[in-house]
Amino acid sequence: MPSLHITLHSDWRIGSGTGRPGDVDQLIRRDRFQCPYLPAKTIIGIWRDGCERVAHALDADLSPECTTWTKWVAYLFGSAPNLSATPAAHTPAPAHLKVDSAHLETALQKAIAARPALQA
């Protein structure tokens, strides 16, 4: 499987969605080495959003009934169930793009693991 390297050019964090009452998402998502990471679901969501915007713009330049780019995005990322349609249409189409979570390089994980104050 091909690999992809993600470079972040500013501060970042991915919250866990669980915080303390009265605070907004204070906890950071951490992997088994207690290092921050980018969950696959987050990466796919960001890519899907960008691809949907581009597909919409490209399809808008074509005839109104042409949805070639939108269909390509649905093929890659799958589709959501159509709850307003017949029961047979409720089943979403599967995604064909598979992405794993993005973790820090092993050397950096080890360096962080050796420094508990840095982990905190």
Phi, psi and omega per residue, in radians:
M1 nan 2.352 3.110
P2 -1.153 2.641 3.104
S3 -1.949 2.769 -3.106
L4 -2.303 2.391 3.085
H5 -1.856 2.268 3.137
I6 -1.846 2.215 3.104
T7 -1.971 2.211 3.099
L8 -1.809 2.253 -3.049
H9 -1.770 0.195 3.104
S10 -2.704 3.118 3.088
D11 -1.066 2.591 3.124
W12 -2.721 2.815 2.962
R13 -2.874 2.606 3.055
I14 -1.994 2.010 -3.131
G15 -1.277 2.761 -3.110
S16 -1.504 -0.218 -3.075
G17 1.510 -0.075 3.092
T18 -2.064 2.197 3.133
G19 -2.313 -3.048 3.067
R20 -1.570 2.593 3.113
P21 -0.941 2.292 -3.139
G22 1.580 -0.199 3.102
D23 -1.928 2.820 3.126
V24 -1.821 1.943 2.976
D25 0.641 1.146 -3.042
Q26 -1.417 -0.374 -3.029
L27 -1.538 2.574 -3.120
I28 -1.748 2.396 3.060
R29 -1.136 2.260 -3.135
R30 -2.266 2.588 3.098
D31 -1.532 -2.987 -3.077
R32 -1.171 -0.274 3.087
F33 -1.657 0.138 -3.110
Q34 1.147 0.472 3.087
C35 -1.812 2.580 3.069
P36 -1.154 2.623 3.123
Y37 -2.631 2.918 3.078
L38 -1.793 1.977 3.117
P39 -1.116 2.560 3.133
A40 -0.968 -0.692 -3.116
K41 -1.075 -0.637 3.101
T42 -1.187 -0.794 3.128
I43 -1.052 -0.847 -3.130
I44 -1.088 -0.709 3.129
G45 -1.087 -0.724 3.117
I46 -1.155 -0.802 3.134
W47 -1.109 -0.755 -3.120
R48 -1.061 -0.797 3.140
D49 -1.002 -0.826 3.129
G50 -1.116 -0.754 -3.138
C51 -1.149 -0.660 3.106
E52 -1.113 -0.693 3.124
R53 -1.126 -0.783 3.133
V54 -1.143 -0.780 -3.132
A55 -1.062 -0.736 3.122
H56 -1.066 -0.760 3.139
A57 -1.155 -0.739 -3.140
L58 -1.183 -0.726 3.114
D59 -1.177 -0.535 -3.139
A60 -1.163 -0.465 3.123
D61 -1.363 -0.193 -3.139
L62 -1.759 -2.993 3.127
S63 -1.161 2.690 -3.057
P64 -1.001 -0.545 -3.108
E65 -1.507 -0.085 -3.130
C66 -1.508 2.122 3.122
T67 -2.262 0.638 -3.077
T68 -0.962 -0.837 -3.083
W69 -1.238 -0.660 3.108
T70 -1.117 -0.691 3.099
K71 -1.147 -0.638 3.109
W72 -1.118 -0.729 3.089
V73 -1.099 -0.761 3.120
A74 -1.099 -0.636 3.098
Y75 -1.129 -0.815 -3.108
L76 -1.165 -0.836 -2.982
F77 -1.768 -0.107 -3.088
G78 1.458 3.128 -3.134
S79 -2.288 2.763 3.101
A80 -1.492 2.712 3.101
P81 -1.161 2.485 3.106
N82 -1.651 1.632 -3.046
L83 -1.295 -0.253 -3.141
S84 -1.594 -0.077 -3.113
A85 -1.672 -3.007 3.103
T86 -1.113 2.742 -3.121
P87 -0.945 -0.584 -3.136
A88 -1.144 -0.476 -3.121
A89 -1.499 -0.046 -3.124
H90 -1.210 -0.455 -3.064
T91 -1.300 2.138 3.140
P92 -1.289 2.689 3.056
A93 -1.361 2.448 -3.129
P94 -1.251 2.695 3.063
A95 -1.401 2.568 3.078
H96 -1.839 -0.183 3.089
L97 -1.621 2.195 3.116
K98 -2.016 2.278 -3.099
V99 -2.330 2.405 3.034
D100 -1.704 2.833 3.069
S101 -1.082 2.651 3.134
A102 -1.746 2.127 -3.117
H103 -2.008 2.752 3.054
L104 -1.105 2.712 3.095
E105 -1.081 2.632 -3.050
T106 -0.961 -0.764 -3.118
A107 -1.072 -0.690 3.132
L108 -1.240 -0.668 3.075
Q109 -1.024 -0.785 -3.141
K110 -1.130 -0.697 3.129
A111 -1.120 -0.699 3.123
I112 -1.225 -0.714 -3.131
A113 -1.083 -0.500 -3.140
A114 -1.390 -0.110 -3.106
R115 -2.253 1.535 -3.113
P116 -0.999 -0.592 3.125
A117 -1.130 -0.620 3.111
L118 -1.229 -0.651 3.089
Q119 -1.032 -0.732 -3.100
A120 -1.153 nan nan
